[in-house]
């Protein structure tokens, strides 16, 4: 199958990705038929920094809302693809959203969508992808596999909404992390979670500075140039520690307490920077008045 944005499908590091997407898209299109608006790739694969430890983030847009019966059939597709013996097949993560909900600003962060978590073959309902930053990635960076172009079905995301969401997420994430660092093993205090929070905060600060949503790699590179140099070593540690998280070993190992404490310090520092960073982007002028 030749995808609409065929040239944007990376050949490395997983050459088998294309065949996985062929099967996934073919099966989804066959199930949804006329109800399908489009199937898109978002996340790091869309930002251009897809690597060995990246999952494969997707978003499926439909004309009408799906039912439990629809999702049971789509879950069978997820299981079929997951049974393929390769990394991309086992790390598909994404949501299904109707075009009405996609363009209803009132539902953002409120309405739960049908969602498959990374590596899961069982759907759940969550607001995980019903967020401003996911809409931004879809419209501005999304890879169209089949269907209509994102910019033809989705209005530009208002910059103030994107930034407010990022700022609120920073505050909420810090509170969650702070509550977990001295507790028994959990995602937050694991060798998986600790670098995740450092790199996510770099990425969120980068978004506040640029008004765009880029990858963790781009966020880390930006942060090393713009934040206090004292944090450079922690950012490097986080990027190096991220390597190999795909093997799901580090998530079961507690991070060193000194690293957890330093990570919380960095998060506190980052939160203070929220109101000190001015957006420097042309995107601002193009989204004023949107909503």
ROZAFI-734169 format. One record per atom (N, C-alpha, C): residue in three letters; atom name; x, y, z. Coordinates in steps of 0.02 Angstrom, whole numbers, plus 50000, padded with zeros to 5 digits. Layout:
ROZAFI-734169
ALA  CA  X  Y  Z
...
END
This chain:
ROZAFI-734169
UNK  N  50042  49940  50000
UNK  CA  50000  50000  50000
UNK  C  50044  50062  50000
UNK  N  50026  50110  49957
UNK  CA  50062  50173  49956
UNK  C  50022  50223  49997
UNK  N  50053  50249  50049
UNK  CA  50019  50296  50093
UNK  C  50020  50366  50064
UNK  N  49975  50408  50088
UNK  CA  49971  50476  50061
UNK  C  50036  50514  50075
UNK  N  50063  50507  50135
UNK  CA  50128  50537  50152
UNK  C  50181  50483  50153
UNK  N  50184  50445  50100
UNK  CA  50227  50386  50097
UNK  C  50300  50401  50112
UNK  N  50325  50457  50087
UNK  CA  50396  50473  50095
UNK  C  50415  50490  50167
UNK  N  50364  50501  50209
UNK  CA  50378  50519  50279
UNK  C  50381  50459  50325
UNK  N  50368  50400  50299
UNK  CA  50372  50339  50340
UNK  C  50446  50321  50346
UNK  N  50474  50321  50407
UNK  CA  50546  50308  50414
UNK  C  50564  50235  50398
UNK  N  50621  50227  50366
UNK  CA  50646  50160  50351
UNK  C  50686  50131  50409
UNK  N  50711  50176  50451
UNK  CA  50753  50155  50508
UNK  C  50724  50185  50572
UNK  N  50733  50152  50629
UNK  CA  50773  50092  50639
UNK  C  50734  50027  50630
UNK  N  50670  50032  50609
UNK  CA  50630  49972  50602
UNK  C  50602  49967  50531
UNK  N  50639  49935  50486
UNK  CA  50615  49930  50416
UNK  C  50549  49893  50410
UNK  N  50531  49852  50461
UNK  CA  50469  49815  50459
UNK  C  50408  49859  50475
UNK  N  50420  49921  50495
UNK  CA  50365  49967  50512
UNK  C  50315  49974  50455
UNK  N  50340  49981  50394
UNK  CA  50295  49992  50337
UNK  C  50246  49934  50328
UNK  N  50269  49873  50335
UNK  CA  50224  49816  50327
UNK  C  50173  49813  50383
UNK  N  50194  49831  50444
UNK  CA  50148  49833  50501
UNK  C  50093  49884  50487
UNK  N  50113  49942  50463
UNK  CA  50064  49994  50447
UNK  C  50018  49974  50390
UNK  N  50045  49938  50341
UNK  CA  50004  49912  50286
UNK  C  49947  49870  50313
UNK  N  49964  49824  50358
UNK  CA  49913  49779  50386
UNK  C  49865  49818  50430
UNK  N  49892  49861  50473
UNK  CA  49851  49900  50520
UNK  C  49800  49943  50482
UNK  N  49825  49981  50434
UNK  CA  49782  50027  50396
UNK  C  49730  49988  50355
UNK  N  49751  49935  50323
UNK  CA  49705  49895  50283
UNK  C  49649  49866  50325
UNK  N  49665  49841  50384
UNK  CA  49615  49811  50428
UNK  C  49567  49864  50456
UNK  N  49595  49921  50477
UNK  CA  49553  49974  50505
UNK  C  49506  50002  50452
UNK  N  49533  50014  50392
UNK  CA  49491  50040  50337
UNK  C  49436  49992  50319
UNK  N  49451  49927  50321
UNK  CA  49400  49877  50304
UNK  C  49345  49875  50357
UNK  N  49362  49886  50420
UNK  CA  49312  49886  50473
UNK  C  49269  49949  50472
UNK  N  49300  50007  50463
UNK  CA  49264  50070  50469
UNK  C  49228  50090  50405
UNK  N  49253  50067  50348
UNK  CA  49222  50080  50283
UNK  C  49208  50155  50274
UNK  N  49145  50173  50260
UNK  CA  49128  50243  50245
UNK  C  49133  50289  50306
UNK  N  49140  50260  50364
UNK  CA  49144  50300  50425
UNK  C  49215  50328  50436
UNK  N  49262  50307  50396
UNK  CA  49331  50328  50405
UNK  C  49344  50396  50372
UNK  N  49372  50442  50411
UNK  CA  49395  50507  50385
UNK  C  49469  50503  50368
UNK  N  49509  50474  50414
UNK  CA  49580  50468  50401
UNK  C  49617  50432  50457
UNK  N  49675  50405  50440
UNK  CA  49719  50372  50488
UNK  C  49785  50409  50486
UNK  N  49810  50430  50544
UNK  CA  49868  50474  50548
UNK  C  49919  50449  50599
UNK  N  49982  50465  50586
UNK  CA  50035  50453  50635
UNK  C  50051  50519  50669
UNK  N  50058  50518  50734
UNK  CA  50076  50577  50772
UNK  C  50136  50558  50817
UNK  N  50149  50597  50869
UNK  CA  50204  50580  50914
UNK  C  50272  50589  50882
UNK  N  50322  50553  50909
UNK  CA  50392  50562  50887
UNK  C  50402  50542  50814
UNK  N  50362  50496  50789
UNK  CA  50369  50476  50719
UNK  C  50351  50533  50673
UNK  N  50304  50575  50695
UNK  CA  50284  50633  50654
UNK  C  50333  50691  50662
UNK  N  50365  50696  50721
UNK  CA  50412  50750  50733
UNK  C  50480  50738  50701
UNK  N  50491  50677  50677
UNK  CA  50554  50661  50643
UNK  C  50608  50634  50687
UNK  N  50593  50618  50750
UNK  CA  50643  50591  50796
UNK  C  50625  50521  50820
UNK  N  50596  50481  50776
UNK  CA  50579  50412  50791
UNK  C  50643  50372  50800
UNK  N  50647  50334  50856
UNK  CA  50708  50295  50867
UNK  C  50691  50226  50896
UNK  N  50741  50190  50917
UNK  CA  50732  50121  50941
UNK  C  50684  50116  50999
UNK  N  50679  50167  51041
UNK  CA  50637  50165  51100
UNK  C  50571  50201  51092
UNK  N  50555  50223  51032
UNK  CA  50492  50259  51019
UNK  C  50435  50209  51010
UNK  N  50375  50229  51032
UNK  CA  50317  50191  51013
UNK  C  50289  50220  50948
UNK  N  50237  50188  50922
UNK  CA  50207  50210  50858
UNK  C  50138  50240  50875
UNK  N  50136  50306  50877
UNK  CA  50074  50341  50897
UNK  C  50030  50353  50836
UNK  N  49966  50335  50844
UNK  CA  49918  50345  50789
UNK  C  49856  50381  50814
UNK  N  49820  50410  50767
UNK  CA  49755  50439  50780
UNK  C  49710  50421  50722
UNK  N  49651  50393  50737
UNK  CA  49603  50376  50685
UNK  C  49543  50423  50693
UNK  N  49526  50458  50640
UNK  CA  49469  50505  50641
UNK  C  49411  50474  50603
UNK  N  49352  50476  50634
UNK  CA  49293  50446  50603
UNK  C  49239  50500  50591
UNK  N  49191  50484  50549
UNK  CA  49137  50531  50535
UNK  C  49088  50535  50594
UNK  N  49073  50477  50622
UNK  CA  49028  50474  50679
UNK  C  49062  50439  50738
UNK  N  49034  50448  50797
UNK  CA  49062  50416  50856
UNK  C  49056  50340  50851
UNK  N  49107  50306  50877
UNK  CA  49107  50233  50875
UNK  C  49068  50205  50935
UNK  N  49044  50144  50926
UNK  CA  49008  50109  50979
UNK  C  49053  50055  51009
UNK  N  49029  50024  51063
UNK  CA  49066  49968  51093
UNK  C  49073  49911  51042
UNK  N  49021  49900  51003
UNK  CA  49024  49847  50952
UNK  C  49079  49862  50901
UNK  N  49083  49926  50880
UNK  CA  49137  49946  50835
UNK  C  49205  49932  50866
UNK  N  49212  49951  50930
UNK  CA  49277  49945  50963
UNK  C  49296  49872  50975
UNK  N  49248  49829  50984
UNK  CA  49265  49759  50991
UNK  C  49296  49731  50928
UNK  N  49271  49754  50870
UNK  CA  49301  49733  50807
UNK  C  49370  49764  50797
UNK  N  49376  49827  50816
UNK  CA  49441  49861  50810
UNK  C  49492  49833  50859
UNK  N  49468  49809  50915
UNK  CA  49512  49775  50963
UNK  C  49540  49711  50933
UNK  N  49499  49677  50894
UNK  CA  49522  49616  50860
UNK  C  49578  49633  50811
UNK  N  49573  49692  50779
UNK  CA  49626  49714  50734
UNK  C  49690  49727  50774
UNK  N  49683  49760  50831
UNK  CA  49741  49775  50873
UNK  C  49776  49710  50894
UNK  N  49736  49660  50911
UNK  CA  49764  49595  50931
UNK  C  49800  49563  50872
UNK  N  49769  49565  50814
UNK  CA  49799  49534  50754
UNK  C  49866  49566  50738
UNK  N  49870  49632  50741
UNK  CA  49932  49667  50726
UNK  C  49984  49652  50781
UNK  N  49962  49653  50843
UNK  CA  50007  49641  50899
UNK  C  50040  49572  50895
UNK  N  50005  49525  50864
UNK  CA  50032  49457  50858
UNK  C  50088  49450  50807
UNK  N  50098  49503  50767
UNK  CA  50155  49503  50720
UNK  C  50219  49508  50761
UNK  N  50268  49468  50745
UNK  CA  50328  49463  50786
UNK  C  50380  49516  50767
UNK  N  50366  49579  50785
UNK  CA  50415  49632  50776
UNK  C  50398  49690  50822
UNK  N  50446  49733  50836
UNK  CA  50437  49787  50884
UNK  C  50380  49835  50866
UNK  N  50377  49863  50806
UNK  CA  50324  49911  50792
UNK  C  50254  49883  50802
UNK  N  50244  49819  50786
UNK  CA  50178  49788  50793
UNK  C  50156  49785  50866
UNK  N  50203  49781  50910
UNK  CA  50187  49773  50982
UNK  C  50188  49840  51019
UNK  N  50198  49895  50983
UNK  CA  50202  49960  51015
UNK  C  50160  50013  50980
UNK  N  50102  49990  50955
UNK  CA  50053  50037  50927
UNK  C  50013  50069  50984
UNK  N  50010  50134  50985
UNK  CA  49973  50170  51037
UNK  C  49932  50225  51005
UNK  N  49868  50229  51022
UNK  CA  49829  50283  50992
UNK  C  49756  50281  51009
UNK  N  49720  50331  50981
UNK  CA  49650  50342  50997
UNK  C  49607  50348  50934
UNK  N  49542  50341  50945
UNK  CA  49491  50350  50894
UNK  C  49449  50410  50915
UNK  N  49439  50457  50868
UNK  CA  49401  50518  50884
UNK  C  49357  50536  50824
UNK  N  49296  50558  50838
UNK  CA  49253  50579  50783
UNK  C  49273  50649  50761
UNK  N  49258  50666  50699
UNK  CA  49276  50731  50673
UNK  C  49239  50787  50710
UNK  N  49180  50770  50736
UNK  CA  49142  50818  50775
UNK  C  49179  50835  50840
UNK  N  49201  50784  50875
UNK  CA  49238  50795  50938
UNK  C  49306  50827  50925
UNK  N  49337  50809  50869
UNK  CA  49401  50838  50852
UNK  C  49397  50914  50847
UNK  N  49341  50939  50823
UNK  CA  49333  51010  50812
UNK  C  49290  51045  50864
UNK  N  49270  51009  50915
UNK  CA  49230  51039  50969
UNK  C  49278  51057  51026
UNK  N  49297  51120  51028
UNK  CA  49345  51142  51078
UNK  C  49322  51128  51149
UNK  N  49256  51123  51159
UNK  CA  49229  51112  51227
UNK  C  49246  51043  51254
UNK  N  49263  50996  51211
UNK  CA  49276  50928  51234
UNK  C  49349  50916  51252
UNK  N  49393  50964  51234
UNK  CA  49465  50953  51244
UNK  C  49481  50944  51318
UNK  N  49514  50888  51332
UNK  CA  49532  50873  51401
UNK  C  49474  50849  51444
UNK  N  49415  50845  51416
UNK  CA  49355  50828  51454
UNK  C  49326  50761  51432
UNK  N  49316  50753  51367
UNK  CA  49283  50692  51343
UNK  C  49332  50635  51333
UNK  N  49314  50577  51358
UNK  CA  49358  50519  51351
UNK  C  49350  50488  51282
UNK  N  49407  50467  51255
UNK  CA  49408  50434  51189
UNK  C  49425  50361  51198
UNK  N  49407  50321  51149
UNK  CA  49430  50251  51147
UNK  C  49505  50252  51131
UNK  N  49543  50214  51171
UNK  CA  49617  50221  51169
UNK  C  49649  50153  51181
UNK  N  49703  50139  51144
UNK  CA  49746  50082  51156
UNK  C  49813  50107  51182
UNK  N  49831  50087  51242
UNK  CA  49895  50108  51271
UNK  C  49952  50072  51235
UNK  N  50012  50097  51244
UNK  CA  50071  50068  51213
UNK  C  50076  49994  51231
UNK  N  50074  49952  51179
UNK  CA  50081  49880  51189
UNK  C  50018  49844  51210
UNK  N  49964  49880  51221
UNK  CA  49902  49849  51245
UNK  C  49858  49826  51187
UNK  N  49821  49771  51199
UNK  CA  49773  49747  51150
UNK  C  49702  49755  51176
UNK  N  49695  49791  51230
UNK  CA  49629  49803  51260
UNK  C  49615  49878  51261
UNK  N  49559  49899  51232
UNK  CA  49544  49970  51231
UNK  C  49518  49994  51298
UNK  N  49528  50057  51311
UNK  CA  49502  50090  51371
UNK  C  49476  50158  51349
UNK  N  49446  50194  51395
UNK  CA  49422  50261  51381
UNK  C  49460  50311  51424
UNK  N  49490  50361  51393
UNK  CA  49532  50409  51428
UNK  C  49537  50473  51388
UNK  N  49556  50527  51422
UNK  CA  49567  50591  51387
UNK  C  49640  50597  51363
UNK  N  49678  50543  51367
UNK  CA  49750  50544  51350
UNK  C  49765  50582  51286
UNK  N  49729  50568  51232
UNK  CA  49742  50600  51167
UNK  C  49694  50657  51151
UNK  N  49645  50668  51195
UNK  CA  49598  50723  51182
UNK  C  49626  50787  51213
UNK  N  49682  50809  51184
UNK  CA  49720  50865  51212
UNK  C  49738  50914  51156
UNK  N  49753  50975  51177
UNK  CA  49773  51026  51127
UNK  C  49838  51007  51093
UNK  N  49887  50981  51130
UNK  CA  49952  50967  51098
UNK  C  49948  50911  51047
UNK  N  49902  50863  51058
UNK  CA  49893  50810  51008
UNK  C  49862  50839  50945
UNK  N  49814  50884  50953
UNK  CA  49784  50917  50895
UNK  C  49837  50957  50857
UNK  N  49881  50991  50894
UNK  CA  49934  51030  50862
UNK  C  49979  50985  50820
UNK  N  50000  50930  50849
UNK  CA  50044  50883  50812
UNK  C  50008  50856  50751
UNK  N  49945  50837  50760
UNK  CA  49907  50810  50703
UNK  C  49904  50861  50646
UNK  N  49886  50922  50661
UNK  CA  49876  50972  50608
UNK  C  49941  50996  50578
UNK  N  49992  51006  50619
UNK  CA  50054  51038  50595
UNK  C  50108  50988  50575
UNK  N  50106  50927  50603
UNK  CA  50160  50879  50589
UNK  C  50135  50810  50571
UNK  N  50069  50799  50575
UNK  CA  50042  50732  50567
UNK  C  50058  50701  50499
UNK  N  50070  50636  50500
UNK  CA  50082  50597  50439
UNK  C  50017  50564  50419
UNK  N  49992  50580  50360
UNK  CA  49929  50552  50336
UNK  C  49944  50485  50302
UNK  N  49915  50432  50329
UNK  CA  49921  50367  50297
UNK  C  49868  50359  50244
UNK  N  49805  50369  50264
UNK  CA  49749  50370  50215
UNK  C  49699  50423  50238
UNK  N  49661  50450  50191
UNK  CA  49607  50496  50208
UNK  C  49624  50569  50195
UNK  N  49586  50612  50226
UNK  CA  49593  50684  50214
UNK  C  49653  50712  50252
UNK  N  49682  50764  50223
UNK  CA  49738  50799  50256
UNK  C  49714  50831  50322
UNK  N  49755  50828  50374
UNK  CA  49734  50856  50439
UNK  C  49714  50929  50435
UNK  N  49749  50969  50396
UNK  CA  49733  51040  50393
UNK  C  49666  51054  50360
UNK  N  49640  51004  50325
UNK  CA  49574  51012  50292
UNK  C  49517  50993  50338
UNK  N  49532  50961  50394
UNK  CA  49478  50939  50439
UNK  C  49483  50970  50509
UNK  N  49538  51007  50521
UNK  CA  49549  51033  50589
UNK  C  49574  51105  50585
UNK  N  49542  51149  50623
UNK  CA  49564  51218  50627
UNK  C  49630  51223  50665
UNK  N  49666  51278  50655
UNK  CA  49728  51289  50691
UNK  C  49714  51292  50766
UNK  N  49759  51263  50805
UNK  CA  49751  51262  50877
UNK  C  49768  51331  50905
UNK  N  49724  51361  50946
UNK  CA  49739  51426  50975
UNK  C  49801  51422  51020
UNK  N  49847  51468  51010
UNK  CA  49910  51466  51047
UNK  C  49898  51470  51122
UNK  N  49853  51513  51143
UNK  CA  49841  51521  51215
UNK  C  49816  51457  51247
UNK  N  49775  51418  51210
UNK  CA  49751  51355  51236
UNK  C  49807  51304  51243
UNK  N  49850  51302  51192
UNK  CA  49907  51256  51194
UNK  C  49953  51272  51253
UNK  N  49969  51335  51262
UNK  CA  50015  51355  51316
UNK  C  49984  51344  51384
UNK  N  49919  51359  51391
UNK  CA  49886  51348  51455
UNK  C  49886  51274  51474
UNK  N  49875  51232  51424
UNK  CA  49876  51160  51436
UNK  C  49945  51137  51460
UNK  N  49997  51161  51427
UNK  CA  50065  51141  51445
UNK  C  50082  51164  51515
UNK  N  50065  51226  51531
UNK  CA  50079  51252  51598
UNK  C  50042  51213  51652
UNK  N  49979  51197  51640
UNK  CA  49940  51159  51689
UNK  C  49969  51088  51697
UNK  N  49992  51060  51641
UNK  CA  50022  50993  51643
UNK  C  50086  50992  51684
UNK  N  50126  51045  51678
UNK  CA  50188  51049  51716
UNK  C  50173  51050  51791
UNK  N  50124  51089  51811
UNK  CA  50107  51094  51882
UNK  C  50079  51027  51908
UNK  N  50036  50997  51869
UNK  CA  50005  50934  51889
UNK  C  50057  50877  51893
UNK  N  50101  50874  51843
UNK  CA  50152  50821  51842
UNK  C  50199  50827  51900
UNK  N  50217  50889  51917
UNK  CA  50263  50899  51974
UNK  C  50232  50875  52039
UNK  N  50168  50889  52047
UNK  CA  50133  50868  52107
UNK  C  50131  50791  52112
UNK  N  50118  50758  52056
UNK  CA  50116  50685  52055
UNK  C  50185  50656  52070
UNK  N  50236  50683  52037
UNK  CA  50304  50658  52047
UNK  C  50327  50668  52119
UNK  N  50313  50726  52146
UNK  CA  50333  50742  52214
UNK  C  50302  50693  52264
UNK  N  50241  50673  52250
UNK  CA  50207  50627  52295
UNK  C  50232  50555  52291
UNK  N  50272  50540  52239
UNK  CA  50293  50471  52228
UNK  C  50367  50457  52242
UNK  N  50409  50509  52244
UNK  CA  50481  50496  52245
UNK  C  50506  50461  52308
UNK  N  50470  50466  52362
UNK  CA  50491  50433  52424
UNK  C  50449  50372  52440
UNK  N  50409  50350  52394
UNK  CA  50366  50292  52404
UNK  C  50397  50229  52372
UNK  N  50367  50171  52384
UNK  CA  50391  50109  52350
UNK  C  50389  50117  52274
UNK  N  50421  50071  52240
UNK  CA  50429  50074  52167
UNK  C  50363  50090  52131
UNK  N  50366  50140  52088
UNK  CA  50310  50158  52045
UNK  C  50339  50184  51980
UNK  N  50296  50201  51932
UNK  CA  50322  50228  51869
UNK  C  50364  50290  51882
UNK  N  50340  50335  51923
UNK  CA  50373  50400  51934
UNK  C  50444  50392  51960
UNK  N  50455  50346  52006
UNK  CA  50521  50341  52037
UNK  C  50563  50284  52008
UNK  N  50541  50258  51950
UNK  CA  50579  50205  51917
UNK  C  50633  50234  51871
UNK  N  50676  50191  51847
UNK  CA  50728  50212  51800
UNK  C  50698  50229  51731
UNK  N  50636  50211  51720
UNK  CA  50598  50231  51661
UNK  C  50568  50300  51673
UNK  N  50536  50309  51730
UNK  CA  50499  50370  51744
UNK  C  50543  50431  51756
UNK  N  50597  50422  51792
UNK  CA  50641  50479  51808
UNK  C  50665  50516  51746
UNK  N  50695  50482  51697
UNK  CA  50715  50518  51637
UNK  C  50656  50544  51596
UNK  N  50600  50508  51599
UNK  CA  50540  50530  51564
UNK  C  50520  50600  51588
UNK  N  50519  50611  51653
UNK  CA  50498  50676  51680
UNK  C  50548  50731  51662
UNK  N  50612  50716  51666
UNK  CA  50662  50767  51648
UNK  C  50653  50788  51575
UNK  N  50649  50739  51530
UNK  CA  50644  50754  51459
UNK  C  50577  50785  51440
UNK  N  50525  50764  51475
UNK  CA  50459  50794  51461
UNK  C  50457  50866  51482
UNK  N  50490  50883  51538
UNK  CA  50492  50953  51559
UNK  C  50534  50995  51512
UNK  N  50588  50967  51485
UNK  CA  50627  51003  51434
UNK  C  50582  51017  51374
UNK  N  50544  50967  51354
UNK  CA  50500  50973  51296
UNK  C  50446  51026  51308
UNK  N  50417  51026  51369
UNK  CA  50364  51074  51383
UNK  C  50391  51145  51387
UNK  N  50450  51155  51415
UNK  CA  50480  51221  51415
UNK  C  50493  51244  51344
UNK  N  50514  51198  51302
UNK  CA  50527  51213  51231
UNK  C  50462  51235  51197
UNK  N  50407  51202  51213
UNK  CA  50343  51222  51184
UNK  C  50323  51292  51206
UNK  N  50333  51307  51269
UNK  CA  50317  51374  51294
UNK  C  50360  51427  51258
UNK  N  50422  51410  51243
UNK  CA  50467  51457  51210
UNK  C  50450  51467  51136
UNK  N  50431  51412  51102
UNK  CA  50423  51414  51029
UNK  C  50350  51414  51006
UNK  N  50304  51394  51050
UNK  CA  50235  51388  51028
UNK  C  50224  51329  50982
UNK  N  50271  51281  50982
UNK  CA  50266  51221  50941
UNK  C  50276  51160  50985
UNK  N  50257  51102  50960
UNK  CA  50267  51040  50997
UNK  C  50316  50997  50959
UNK  N  50375  50988  50988
UNK  CA  50428  50950  50956
UNK  C  50442  50886  50997
UNK  N  50492  50849  50978
UNK  CA  50508  50786  51011
UNK  C  50547  50797  51076
UNK  N  50553  50745  51116
UNK  CA  50593  50749  51177
UNK  C  50666  50764  51159
UNK  N  50690  50735  51104
UNK  CA  50759  50747  51084
UNK  C  50770  50821  51068
UNK  N  50724  50851  51031
UNK  CA  50729  50922  51015
UNK  C  50723  50965  51078
UNK  N  50679  50944  51123
UNK  CA  50670  50981  51185
UNK  C  50733  50979  51228
UNK  N  50765  50921  51231
UNK  CA  50826  50914  51271
UNK  C  50883  50957  51242
UNK  N  50889  50956  51175
UNK  CA  50941  50996  51143
UNK  C  50930  51070  51155
UNK  N  50867  51092  51151
UNK  CA  50850  51162  51164
UNK  C  50866  51180  51236
UNK  N  50846  51137  51283
UNK  CA  50854  51152  51354
UNK  C  50928  51161  51372
UNK  N  50971  51122  51341
UNK  CA  51042  51128  51357
UNK  C  51071  51195  51336
UNK  N  51036  51228  51291
UNK  CA  51058  51295  51268
UNK  C  51025  51351  51308
UNK  N  50965  51338  51335
UNK  CA  50926  51393  51363
UNK  C  50916  51392  51438
UNK  N  50918  51333  51470
UNK  CA  50908  51332  51543
UNK  C  50975  51343  51577
UNK  N  50973  51352  51643
UNK  CA  51034  51360  51682
UNK  C  51082  51302  51668
UNK  N  51145  51317  51653
UNK  CA  51193  51264  51635
UNK  C  51201  51210  51688
UNK  N  51183  51225  51750
UNK  CA  51189  51175  51804
UNK  C  51147  51113  51791
UNK  N  51096  51119  51747
UNK  CA  51053  51062  51733
UNK  C  51076  51020  51674
UNK  N  51130  51040  51641
UNK  CA  51153  51004  51582
UNK  C  51170  50931  51597
UNK  N  51201  50918  51653
UNK  CA  51221  50849  51670
UNK  C  51159  50805  51681
UNK  N  51108  50833  51714
UNK  CA  51046  50794  51726
UNK  C  51011  50780  51661
UNK  N  51010  50827  51615
UNK  CA  50978  50817  51550
UNK  C  51014  50763  51511
UNK  N  51081  50764  51512
UNK  CA  51120  50712  51479
UNK  C  51106  50644  51510
UNK  N  51103  50643  51577
UNK  CA  51089  50580  51612
UNK  C  51022  50552  51591
UNK  N  50971  50596  51587
UNK  CA  50904  50574  51569
UNK  C  50903  50545  51498
UNK  N  50937  50579  51452
UNK  CA  50937  50555  51383
UNK  C  50972  50487  51378
UNK  N  51027  50479  51413
UNK  CA  51064  50416  51412
UNK  C  51023  50360  51446
UNK  N  50990  50377  51501
UNK  CA  50951  50328  51538
UNK  C  50890  50305  51498
UNK  N  50864  50349  51455
UNK  CA  50806  50331  51414
UNK  C  50822  50273  51368
UNK  N  50884  50267  51347
UNK  CA  50902  50214  51300
UNK  C  50888  50145  51329
UNK  N  50853  50105  51292
UNK  CA  50838  50037  51314
UNK  C  50775  50029  51355
UNK  N  50736  50083  51364
UNK  CA  50674  50076  51403
UNK  C  50625  50028  51368
UNK  N  50635  50017  51303
UNK  CA  50590  49973  51266
UNK  C  50592  49901  51293
UNK  N  50645  49882  51327
UNK  CA  50651  49814  51353
UNK  C  50610  49803  51417
UNK  N  50581  49858  51443
UNK  CA  50537  49855  51501
UNK  C  50570  49824  51563
UNK  N  50635  49837  51570
UNK  CA  50672  49816  51630
UNK  C  50677  49875  51678
UNK  N  50694  49933  51652
UNK  CA  50705  49991  51694
UNK  C  50641  50013  51731
UNK  N  50584  49998  51703
UNK  CA  50521  50017  51736
UNK  C  50511  49978  51801
UNK  N  50548  49923  51808
UNK  CA  50543  49882  51869
UNK  C  50603  49894  51916
UNK  N  50642  49945  51902
UNK  CA  50700  49961  51943
UNK  C  50694  50032  51970
UNK  N  50705  50040  52034
UNK  CA  50699  50107  52064
UNK  C  50760  50150  52046
UNK  N  50747  50212  52029
UNK  CA  50801  50259  52015
UNK  C  50836  50277  52080
UNK  N  50898  50300  52074
UNK  CA  50935  50321  52134
UNK  C  50900  50380  52166
UNK  N  50897  50381  52232
UNK  CA  50861  50433  52267
UNK  C  50889  50502  52253
UNK  N  50956  50507  52246
UNK  CA  50986  50572  52232
UNK  C  50963  50599  52164
UNK  N  50954  50554  52116
UNK  CA  50930  50574  52050
UNK  C  50857  50596  52053
UNK  N  50817  50562  52093
UNK  CA  50747  50581  52101
UNK  C  50741  50650  52133
UNK  N  50782  50662  52184
UNK  CA  50782  50727  52218
UNK  C  50803  50782  52170
UNK  N  50855  50768  52130
UNK  CA  50879  50818  52082
UNK  C  50827  50831  52028
UNK  N  50792  50778  52007
UNK  CA  50739  50785  51957
UNK  C  50684  50830  51983
UNK  N  50665  50822  52046
UNK  CA  50613  50865  52076
UNK  C  50638  50938  52079
UNK  N  50702  50947  52095
UNK  CA  50730  51015  52095
UNK  C  50724  51046  52026
UNK  N  50740  51007  51975
UNK  CA  50736  51032  51906
UNK  C  50664  51050  51888
UNK  N  50617  51009  51909
UNK  CA  50547  51022  51895
UNK  C  50524  51087  51930
UNK  N  50547  51097  51992
UNK  CA  50531  51159  52028
UNK  C  50560  51219  51991
UNK  N  50622  51212  51968
UNK  CA  50655  51264  51929
UNK  C  50615  51279  51866
UNK  N  50594  51226  51830
UNK  CA  50559  51235  51767
UNK  C  50492  51270  51777
UNK  N  50457  51253  51831
UNK  CA  50393  51285  51844
UNK  C  50401  51360  51855
UNK  N  50455  51379  51888
UNK  CA  50469  51450  51900
UNK  C  50480  51487  51833
UNK  N  50506  51450  51783
UNK  CA  50521  51481  51719
UNK  C  50459  51494  51676
UNK  N  50403  51463  51695
UNK  CA  50343  51467  51654
UNK  C  50326  51539  51634
UNK  N  50327  51584  51682
UNK  CA  50307  51653  51667
UNK  C  50365  51697  51646
UNK  N  50426  51668  51644
UNK  CA  50484  51706  51623
UNK  C  50501  51697  51549
UNK  N  50470  51647  51518
UNK  CA  50486  51631  51448
UNK  C  50435  51665  51402
UNK  N  50460  51702  51353
UNK  CA  50416  51733  51304
UNK  C  50415  51690  51241
UNK  N  50355  51682  51215
UNK  CA  50348  51642  51154
UNK  C  50381  51679  51096
UNK  N  50423  51644  51060
UNK  CA  50457  51673  51001
UNK  C  50440  51631  50941
UNK  N  50383  51646  50909
UNK  CA  50361  51606  50854
UNK  C  50314  51644  50808
UNK  N  50315  51627  50745
UNK  CA  50268  51656  50697
UNK  C  50200  51622  50703
UNK  N  50199  51564  50737
UNK  CA  50137  51527  50744
UNK  C  50086  51568  50784
UNK  N  50111  51611  50829
UNK  CA  50066  51650  50871
UNK  C  50018  51692  50830
UNK  N  50044  51728  50780
UNK  CA  50002  51773  50741
UNK  C  49950  51736  50700
UNK  N  49965  51674  50681
UNK  CA  49919  51637  50638
UNK  C  49862  51605  50677
UNK  N  49868  51603  50745
UNK  CA  49816  51571  50784
UNK  C  49778  51618  50829
UNK  N  49795  51682  50829
UNK  CA  49758  51729  50870
UNK  C  49685  51731  50848
UNK  N  49642  51730  50898
UNK  CA  49571  51734  50883
UNK  C  49540  51668  50867
UNK  N  49583  51614  50864
UNK  CA  49554  51548  50851
UNK  C  49516  51522  50911
UNK  N  49469  51477  50900
UNK  CA  49433  51448  50956
UNK  C  49362  51431  50937
END
